[in-house]
């Protein structure tokens, strides 16, 4: 979308302009300030030293001088953090793309839109590939990221049950963002005689099936299609498992795009929020009541019961029952980005003069 005014966006912050798909972008602040309508596109909280988005180049720039500030959060900061920051910086007019939805938050649709940035980012790097087969040797893939309590639970449950032998599982040290807290202890207490295997790479995993020859921490945007060719179902351990936040990342988007049935280890109500976006989940074949359980470890246990149940079923019969839902999800993943971007551009039209 081409705006009738230049948009101030430092080189490191161009992600904000890309997120909103707007131009022309410039790092020349003087050129923007000489415009009739002064616009900036920035990540939220970019001038807060304690925030990971902090950049010293922006710290001393007066954000109140802009007629419109276009804001992006690719993570899941709550509005109770973002709104005071906006007010403190004297930002009078803004639009905001949110990365997460927190329970009981009220989204002001006149200036805010939710869009799962990491989900949409995945689409830039991948095409849809058919990995269906009637003779897959493994039950589940479970590709865990940074260490977190809900991932510990899934790993311990797979270890105790013996399902590691029938699955492709990784739990590597290479990823940032680990969380070890009191929930970690609660999870371990559920498995008093089982040792957490971390780091761990399944003996079932052939290195040729990896998404890259040389693995680095930023492999998350790539689809593990070779693993999908060999495992029937996916266990998703989302970014957040013990928080009160819906944060749809590439972790869930991968099985949606690949037409796979998955069991979710995530925040309470994750599947409910996924359905609100228009996706179909799989309550017709598995018991998804686990999604409503408030207690985290009880929810994880109920989810794992469905993992065990699925492992005893004929995957051909299961997939025959859910083909329409799988096709719908794959199509929606690809179309939802365009729908959301239209919402974002509609917001801009209400904020910027001379914009048709």
Buried (B, 14 or more C-beta within 10 A) or exposed (E): EEBBBBBBBBEBBEBBBBBBEBBEBBBEBEEBEEBEBBBBBBBBBBBBEEBEBBBEEBEEBEBEBBBBBBBBBBBBBBBEEBEEBBEEBEBEEBBBBBBBBBEEBEBEEEBBBBBBBBBBBBBEEBEBEEBBEEEBEBBBBBBBBBBBBBBBBBBBBBBBBEBBEBBBBBBBEEBEEEBEEEBBEBBBEBBEEBEBBBEBBBEBBEEEBBBEEEEEEEBBBBBBBBBBBBBBBBBBBBBBBBBBBBBBBBBBBBBBBBBBBBBBBBBBBBBEBBBEBEBBBBEEBBEBEBBEBEEBBEBBBBBBBBBEEBBEBEBEEBBEEBEEBBEBBBBBBBEBBEEBBEEBBEBBEEBBEEBE
